[in-house]
Amino acid sequence: MKHDFPSLINSTSNARLRIRYLAVSHFVDGKSRTEIAKFLKVSRVSVNKWVKAYLDHGLEGLQEKRHSGRPHRLTEEQRQQLKEYVTEHAVNADGGRLQAREIGLFIESNFGITYQQSGIYRLLHDIGLSWITTRSKHPKQSIEVQEAFKKIPNRNDP
């Protein structure tokens, strides 16, 4: 199992993986696990895990494993329904726009799950939507009046 660790270290942008490669590189060069831990400023237990993973599974053993966590409260189908609702109702023709409170009410009434406002923003981000809103449009605004206003001279005009 001979690998070119300097090129592997330089080729990855993942800092955690880079440290693992560096630790194993020092191990292959004959340094002790305690020396490696002191040099990299990590625990010796971590170095032991990385070296064992490398010896057992090669470079594949050093790769990041999938992180598990709390499962989503909404199913994938419910998240898709939410995305459709938000995209359809994001801008009201009368000038209003969808607010997090309204999205929370939609989720609660349709799916029976309550979210706080920060959770709604995170949920929107997870389904590929960002919370960037356009400037709202007043329902009584008139383009003609706006154009006429632009033509009024002021003291700054040449």
Summary of the structure (lengths in Angstrom):
residues: 158
radius of gyration: 28.1
end to end distance: 77.4
largest distance: 81.5
contacts: 330
relative contact order: 0.08
helix: 58%
strand: 1%
